[in-house]
Amino acid sequence: MTVHHLNQLLLVCSLVLLVAVAAVRISSRSGLPSLLLYLGIGVAIGQDGIGDVHFDNAELTQVIGYAALVVILAEGGLGTKWKEIRPALPAAAVLSTVGVAVSVGITAAGAHYLVGLEWRQALIIGAVVSSTDAAAVFSVLRKVPLPSRVTGILEAESGFNDAPVVILVVAFSTAGPVDDWYVLLGTIALELAIGAAIGIAVGWLGAYGLRHVALPASGLYPIAVMAIAVTAYAAGAMAHGSGFLAVYLASMVLGNARLPHWPATRGFAEGLGWIAQIGMFVLLGLLVTPHDLLDDTWHAILIGLVLTVVARPLEVVLSLLPFRTPWQEKALLSWAGLRGAVPIILATIPMVNGVEDSQRIFNIVFVLVVVYTLVQGPTLPWLARKLRLGDASEAADLGIESAPLERLQGHLLSVDIPKSSRMHGVEVGELRLPQGSAVTLIVREGESFVPLPTTVLRRGDELLVVATDPVRDAAEKRLRAVGHGGKLAGWLGTDGEKHQS
């Protein structure tokens, strides 16, 4: 490749990225998940579009898709709040195992008996489309605050169910007879256990190191966090475990460890996640041949109907039988099973392995994801409101960034007071911070001043709080408690934790 060709490639990539970023705005206004717009960009510049770019390398697409999925899972894990998903973990775990089995069985039966696919192809499709995508769900629900139990189940399910689904797709796509069901169950259980153990261990060790070692530049913290997350995936995969579960759990541990310079790290991870999604979806759009989709459109719609109307509701109802879940939440969870990037990426596995009719499998999955995202996406906010699951009364959490003060053996906490925080109107002295911590500076409307104990805090203020190492966690917990419960926090039972609805 010459320098001229490289310049042209960089120009095309930058233009595609700019268009894709602009598509985020369109997505937020229209209520459509952004994946459809990115896929559309890829199709538009592909061989049937205006760009006439011919691309058919499924193996390269799979490799890049896996790499992008690692980044997306890492970003999702970093943004997952343990206090929100902790009560939802049992339900999410059952949905991600028993629920996946129910979904695979029903969808595969529909593909076999209604569409006429061979059992191997039917099982592959059933497994591929059994993975949900939280990014697709929350891109259309960002304006509808839900009870934390619902968001916790959706988040945890989407993070957990990738691992067993990948194992099933690989098993069904391998040449030769498919293993007996009990062998598959044992393999899945073993790989999940190995992945979970490695992910938690790598995440804990990484968090411990980052909290006790002051790096020379704040910009190194985001890079270090993402490096630790990728290390978890690599270690899990090399140990013959689930690398996807490892990276998600490691990232979740890191995301809840109150690391230094956390807002900067979170922003960096979100940026990488967007780039990964954009690149992956554009590439998947390039891989598809639009004129070949027509023959399988109705088959995809029929299989998607079985998945959406029969398999997903039964999966939710059967999986949540042991839990006291209101019917409204079950209804929303049934309709919120959006499919996004993962199914289309997994559909490249049978193509790489040379499975018969693998191109047809990819086409069916592609059409199914696009059509049912178009149907489900815009209707999710409406359904949430009709089921009265919106919860706009909760006070916003404080944005707290911590920077280590190595020589002073302490931390400098930067606290942003959002508009809906109940810290508004509280005097500095009423914060009742633990001994060893104090509010040293307030930045208000661009001006800074040293506060008095009688200084009243306001919305939009930024506080600088110095806390010694022994009381750092207690000081942050107290600040969050006041943010949620006001000056009487603690006396009225508010402890800084986000309570379930």
C-alpha positions in Angstrom: 0.0 0.0 0.0 1.4 3.4 -1.0 1.2 6.6 1.1 -1.4 7.9 -1.4 -3.6 4.9 -0.8 -3.1 5.1 2.9 -4.2 8.8 2.8 -7.3 7.8 0.9 -8.1 5.0 3.3 -7.7 7.4 6.3 -10.0 9.9 4.6 -12.7 7.3 3.9 -12.5 6.0 7.5 -12.7 9.4 9.0 -15.7 10.4 6.9 -17.5 7.1 7.8 -16.7 7.8 11.5 -18.1 11.3 11.3 -21.2 10.2 9.6 -21.6 7.4 12.2 -21.2 9.9 15.0 -23.8 12.1 13.5 -26.1 9.0 13.3 -26.0 8.9 17.1 -28.0 12.1 17.2 -30.5 10.8 14.7 -30.8 7.6 16.8 -31.5 9.5 20.0 -34.2 11.6 18.4 -35.9 8.8 16.5 -35.8 6.1 19.2 -34.1 3.6 16.9 -31.1 1.7 18.1 -28.0 3.1 16.5 -26.9 -0.3 15.2 -29.5 0.0 12.4 -27.9 3.2 11.2 -24.4 1.9 11.3 -25.5 -1.3 9.5 -27.1 1.0 6.9 -23.9 2.9 6.4 -22.0 -0.4 5.8 -24.7 -1.6 3.3 -24.7 1.8 1.6 -21.0 1.7 0.8 -21.1 -2.0 0.0 -21.3 -3.8 -3.3 -25.0 -3.0 -3.8 -24.6 0.5 -2.6 -23.1 3.8 -3.7 -19.6 2.8 -2.6 -19.5 -0.5 -4.6 -17.0 -1.9 -2.0 -16.7 -5.7 -2.4 -16.0 -7.4 1.0 -16.6 -11.1 1.8 -13.9 -12.0 4.3 -16.0 -13.7 7.1 -13.0 -14.8 9.0 -11.6 -11.2 9.3 -15.1 -10.0 10.2 -15.2 -12.6 13.0 -11.8 -11.6 14.4 -12.6 -7.9 14.4 -16.1 -8.6 15.7 -14.7 -10.6 18.7 -12.2 -7.7 19.4 -15.0 -5.2 19.3 -17.2 -7.3 21.5 -14.5 -7.5 24.1 -14.3 -3.7 24.2 -18.1 -3.4 24.3 -18.4 -5.9 27.1 -15.6 -4.1 29.0 -17.4 -0.8 28.6 -20.7 -2.4 29.7 -19.1 -4.0 32.8 -17.4 -0.7 33.8 -20.8 1.0 33.7 -22.6 -1.7 35.6 -23.4 -0.7 39.2 -23.1 -3.6 41.6 -25.7 -2.2 44.0 -28.2 -2.2 41.1 -27.6 -5.7 39.7 -26.9 -7.5 43.0 -30.6 -8.2 43.7 -31.1 -9.1 40.1 -28.2 -11.6 39.8 -30.1 -14.8 40.6 -32.9 -14.0 38.0 -30.3 -12.9 35.4 -28.3 -16.1 36.0 -31.3 -18.3 35.4 -32.3 -16.3 32.3 -28.8 -16.6 31.0 -28.7 -20.4 31.4 -32.1 -22.0 31.6 -33.7 -19.2 29.6 -31.1 -19.6 26.8 -31.9 -23.3 26.7 -35.6 -22.7 26.4 -35.0 -20.0 23.7 -32.7 -22.2 21.7 -35.0 -25.2 21.8 -38.2 -23.4 20.8 -36.6 -21.2 18.1 -34.8 -24.2 16.6 -38.0 -26.2 16.5 -39.7 -23.3 14.7 -36.9 -23.0 12.2 -37.0 -26.8 11.5 -40.7 -27.4 11.3 -41.9 -24.1 9.9 -39.0 -23.2 7.6 -37.7 -26.7 6.8 -34.1 -26.2 7.9 -31.9 -29.2 8.9 -31.6 -29.6 12.6 -28.0 -28.5 12.7 -28.8 -25.2 10.9 -31.9 -24.8 13.0 -30.0 -25.2 16.3 -27.3 -22.8 15.1 -29.9 -20.1 14.4 -31.6 -20.8 17.7 -28.4 -20.4 19.6 -27.2 -17.3 17.6 -30.4 -15.3 18.2 -30.6 -16.2 21.9 -28.2 -13.5 22.9 -29.6 -10.2 24.0 -27.9 -6.8 23.6 -28.2 -4.3 26.5 -26.8 -1.5 24.3 -29.7 -1.9 21.9 -32.2 -1.9 24.8 -30.9 1.1 26.6 -30.3 3.2 23.5 -34.1 3.3 23.2 -34.9 3.4 26.9 -32.4 6.1 27.9 -35.3 8.6 28.3 -37.5 6.2 30.3 -36.0 5.6 33.8 -36.9 2.1 34.9 -36.9 0.4 38.3 -33.4 -0.7 39.1 -34.6 -4.3 39.4 -35.6 -4.3 35.7 -32.5 -2.5 34.5 -30.3 -4.8 36.6 -31.9 -8.0 35.1 -31.5 -6.7 31.6 -27.9 -5.5 32.1 -26.8 -8.7 33.9 -28.6 -11.0 31.4 -26.9 -9.3 28.4 -23.5 -9.5 30.0 -23.9 -13.2 31.1 -25.7 -14.8 28.2 -23.0 -14.1 25.6 -20.8 -16.8 27.1 -23.1 -19.9 27.0 -24.4 -18.8 23.5 -20.9 -18.6 22.1 -20.1 -22.1 23.4 -23.4 -23.5 21.9 -22.8 -21.9 18.5 -19.2 -23.2 18.3 -20.4 -26.7 19.3 -23.2 -26.8 16.7 -20.8 -25.4 14.0 -18.1 -28.0 14.6 -17.8 -30.7 12.0 -19.0 -34.1 13.0 -21.9 -35.1 15.3 -23.1 -32.7 17.9 -22.2 -33.7 21.5 -24.8 -35.1 23.7 -26.8 -32.5 25.8 -25.2 -33.5 29.1 -21.7 -33.1 27.6 -22.7 -29.6 26.3 -24.0 -28.7 29.8 -20.8 -29.9 31.4 -18.7 -27.9 29.0 -20.7 -24.8 29.5 -20.6 -25.1 33.3 -16.9 -25.6 33.3 -16.1 -22.8 30.9 -18.4 -20.4 32.8 -16.8 -21.3 36.1 -13.2 -20.8 34.8 -14.2 -17.5 33.2 -15.9 -16.2 36.3 -13.0 -17.1 38.6 -10.4 -15.6 36.3 -12.5 -12.5 35.7 -13.1 -11.8 39.3 -9.5 -12.5 40.2 -8.0 -10.2 37.5 -10.5 -7.5 38.3 -9.7 -7.5 42.0 -6.0 -7.6 41.5 -6.2 -4.8 39.0 -8.3 -2.6 41.2 -6.1 -3.2 44.2 -3.0 -2.2 42.1 -4.6 0.9 40.7 -5.8 2.1 44.1 -2.4 1.7 45.7 -0.1 2.8 42.9 -0.1 6.4 41.9 0.6 6.5 38.1 2.6 9.5 36.8 -0.2 10.8 34.6 -4.0 10.8 35.0 -4.3 9.8 31.3 -2.7 6.4 32.1 -5.5 5.3 34.3 -8.1 4.8 31.5 -5.5 2.9 29.5 -4.6 0.7 32.4 -8.2 -0.2 33.2 -8.9 -1.2 29.6 -5.6 -3.2 29.5 -6.7 -5.1 32.6 -10.1 -5.9 31.1 -8.5 -7.2 27.9 -6.0 -9.2 30.0 -9.0 -10.9 31.7 -10.4 -12.0 28.4 -7.1 -13.3 27.1 -6.4 -15.2 30.4 -9.9 -16.7 30.4 -9.7 -17.8 26.8 -6.2 -19.3 27.2 -7.4 -21.2 30.2 -10.2 -22.8 28.1 -12.8 -20.8 30.0 -15.3 -18.1 28.8 -13.2 -15.1 28.0 -16.4 -13.0 27.4 -17.6 -13.7 30.9 -14.2 -13.0 32.3 -13.9 -9.6 30.7 -17.4 -8.6 31.8 -16.9 -9.6 35.4 -13.4 -8.1 35.6 -14.7 -4.8 34.2 -17.6 -4.9 36.7 -15.2 -5.3 39.6 -13.1 -2.5 38.3 -16.1 -0.3 37.7 -17.3 -0.7 41.3 -13.9 -0.3 42.9 -14.0 3.6 43.1 -10.8 4.0 41.1 -8.8 7.3 40.8 -9.9 9.6 37.9 -13.0 7.5 37.4 -15.1 10.0 35.3 -12.2 10.3 32.8 -11.8 6.5 32.7 -15.6 6.0 32.2 -15.6 8.6 29.3 -12.6 6.9 27.7 -14.3 3.5 27.8 -17.5 4.9 26.4 -15.6 6.5 23.5 -13.8 3.2 22.8 -17.2 1.4 23.0 -18.8 3.7 20.5 -15.8 3.3 18.1 -16.0 -0.5 18.5 -19.7 -0.6 17.7 -19.4 1.7 14.8 -16.6 -0.2 13.2 -18.2 -3.6 13.8 -21.6 -2.6 12.5 -20.2 -0.9 9.4 -18.1 -4.0 8.7 -21.1 -6.3 9.2 -23.1 -4.1 6.8 -20.3 -4.5 4.2 -20.3 -8.3 4.6 -23.9 -8.7 3.7 -25.1 -8.8 0.1 -28.5 -7.0 0.0 -29.9 -8.7 -3.1 -29.3 -12.1 -1.6 -31.5 -11.3 1.4 -34.8 -11.3 -0.5 -35.0 -15.0 -0.7 -34.7 -15.5 3.0 -36.7 -12.4 4.2 -40.0 -14.2 5.0 -38.2 -17.1 6.6 -36.3 -14.7 8.9 -39.6 -12.9 9.7 -41.3 -16.2 10.6 -38.4 -17.4 12.8 -38.3 -14.0 14.4 -42.0 -14.2 15.1 -41.5 -17.6 16.9 -38.5 -16.1 18.9 -40.3 -12.9 19.9 -43.9 -14.1 20.5 -43.3 -17.6 21.8 -39.7 -18.3 22.8 -38.8 -15.1 24.6 -42.0 -14.8 26.7 -41.8 -18.5 27.7 -38.1 -18.0 28.5 -38.9 -15.1 30.8 -41.9 -16.8 32.5 -40.2 -20.1 33.1 -36.9 -18.6 34.3 -38.6 -16.2 36.7 -41.0 -18.7 38.3 -38.8 -19.0 41.5 -38.8 -15.2 41.8 -41.6 -12.8 42.8 -41.6 -10.7 39.7 -44.7 -8.6 38.9 -46.4 -9.4 35.6 -45.7 -5.9 34.3 -41.9 -6.5 34.6 -42.2 -9.9 33.0 -44.1 -8.3 30.1 -41.4 -5.6 29.6 -38.6 -8.2 29.9 -40.3 -10.3 27.3 -40.5 -7.5 24.8 -37.1 -6.0 25.7 -35.1 -9.0 24.4 -33.5 -7.0 21.6 -30.9 -8.6 19.4 -27.9 -6.5 18.4 -24.3 -7.0 17.4 -23.6 -10.4 19.0 -26.0 -12.5 16.9 -24.7 -11.1 13.6 -21.1 -11.7 14.8 -21.9 -15.2 15.9 -23.5 -15.9 12.5 -20.0 -15.7 11.0 -18.8 -18.7 13.0 -20.6 -21.3 10.8 -19.4 -19.4 7.7 -15.7 -19.7 8.9 -16.2 -23.4 9.8 -17.7 -24.2 6.4 -21.1 -25.3 7.7 -23.6 -26.1 4.9 -26.0 -23.2 4.1 -23.9 -20.9 6.4 -24.5 -17.9 4.1 -28.2 -18.5 4.4 -27.9 -18.6 8.2 -26.1 -15.3 8.1 -28.8 -13.8 5.9 -31.6 -15.0 8.1 -30.0 -13.7 11.2 -29.2 -10.3 9.6 -32.8 -9.8 8.4 -34.2 -11.0 11.7 -32.1 -8.6 13.8 -32.9 -5.6 11.5 -36.7 -6.2 11.2 -37.4 -7.0 14.8 -35.2 -4.2 16.1 -37.3 -1.8 13.9 -40.4 -3.3 15.4 -39.4 -3.6 19.1 -37.1 -0.6 19.4 -39.5 2.3 19.0 -42.3 0.6 20.9 -40.2 -0.1 24.1 -40.6 3.3 25.7 -44.3 3.3 24.9 -44.7 -0.1 26.5 -42.7 0.9 29.6 -45.0 3.9 30.1 -48.2 1.9 29.5 -47.0 -0.7 32.1 -46.2 2.3 34.5 -42.7 1.2 35.0 -41.1 4.7 34.6 -39.4 5.9 37.8 -38.5 9.5 37.5 -38.6 10.3 41.2 -35.2 9.0 42.2 -32.5 11.5 43.1 -29.5 11.6 40.8 -26.3 10.1 42.0 -23.3 12.3 42.6 -20.4 12.4 40.2 -17.3 11.8 42.4 -13.8 11.6 41.0 -10.9 10.6 43.2 -7.3 11.5 42.7 -4.6 10.0 45.0 -2.4 12.2 47.1 0.5 9.8 47.6 2.7 11.9 49.9 -0.2 13.0 52.1 -1.6 9.4 52.2 -5.0 10.7 51.2 -7.3 11.4 48.3 -8.7 14.5 46.7 -12.4 14.0 45.9 -14.0 16.1 43.2 -17.8 16.1 43.8 -20.3 17.4 41.2 -23.8 18.1 42.6 -26.4 17.4 39.8 -29.7 19.2 39.4 -31.9 16.6 41.1 -29.5 15.9 44.1 -30.9 16.4 47.6 -27.6 17.9 48.6 -29.0 21.2 47.4 -29.8 23.4 50.4 -27.6 21.5 52.8 -25.0 23.4 54.8 -21.3 22.2 54.7 -21.4 21.6 58.4 -24.6 19.4 58.0 -22.7 17.0 55.7 -21.3 15.5 58.9 -18.2 14.1 57.2 -16.0 11.7 59.2 -13.0 13.1 61.1 -10.1 13.2 58.7 -12.0 14.7 55.8 -13.2 18.2 55.0 -14.6 20.3 52.2 -11.7 22.5 51.2 -13.0 24.4 48.2 -16.3 25.1 46.3 -16.4 26.0 42.6 -19.7 27.9 41.8 -20.5 29.5 38.5 -16.9 29.6 37.5 -15.6 31.1 40.8 -14.0 29.3 43.6 -14.0 30.0 47.4 -13.2 28.4 50.7 -16.4 27.5 52.4 -17.5 28.1 56.0 -19.5 25.5 58.0 -22.6 27.6 57.3 -22.1 27.8 53.5 -25.2 26.4 51.7 -24.5 24.0 48.9 -26.4 24.5 45.6 -27.1 22.6 42.4 -24.2 22.7 40.0 -21.6 23.2 42.7 -18.3 21.3 42.5 -16.8 20.4 45.8 -13.2 19.5 46.5 -13.0 17.2 49.5 -9.7 16.0 51.0 -9.9 12.7 52.9 -7.2 10.6 54.4 -6.9 7.0 53.4 -8.6 5.4 56.4 -11.8 7.5 56.0 -11.8 7.9 52.2 -14.6 5.3 51.6 -16.6 6.5 54.6 -16.5 10.1 53.3 -17.6 9.1 49.9 -20.4 6.9 51.3 -21.6 9.8 53.4 -21.5 12.3 50.5 -23.6 9.9 48.4 -26.0 9.4 51.3 -26.6 13.1 51.6 -27.0 13.3 47.8 -29.9 10.8 48.0 -31.5 11.6 51.4 -30.6 15.2 52.2 -29.3 16.5 55.5 -31.2 13.9 57.5 -29.6 11.0 55.6 -28.7 8.2 58.1 -31.4 9.2 60.5 -34.1 8.4 57.9 -32.4 5.2 56.8 -30.6 6.5 53.7 -27.2 5.0 53.6 -25.8 6.0 50.2 -27.1 2.8 48.5 -29.6 3.0 45.7 -32.7 1.2 47.0 -34.8 -1.1 44.9 -38.2 0.0 43.7 
